[in-house]
Amino acid sequence: MALHEIIYVSLATHEMKQAELLALLDQARARNEAHGITGLLMYHRQEFLQLLEGERDEVEALYATICRDPRHQQVYAMWEGPVQTLSFDHWAMGFVSPDEAALRERPGYEGVLSDGLVNAGKGSNGKKILLQLRDDFLRPV
């Protein structure tokens, strides 16, 4: 099995409310678990930043689905490449959104990126890029 990762950014078609984010997160986790995909999703100021990882065909199929999803516009893959191991193998989808305090109670919410670049994993350039983007992406306006 060839492991693969994609990091993309997109703009939500509208400002997503807490209930929409929770529904999206639950939907993503169920689908990802069924297809062996893990990763991390960040949402802030109507923008998504996501790392998807898993078997190459599954990751590419999910990314193609996201590109067609009516909730997303201006989808852009920032990084795509092979990985030796999964960085988020204990989550179907970790989630970070600094705007929604209630989401902090959900499993996999925030601590996922707190370890920093030192613990990013030698086989994941995507996670290193994601960690480097984290502070800029989540910085308050």
Summary of the structure (lengths in Angstrom):
residues: 141
radius of gyration: 13.8
end to end distance: 42.0
largest distance: 42.0
contacts: 416
relative contact order: 0.24
helix: 40%
strand: 28%
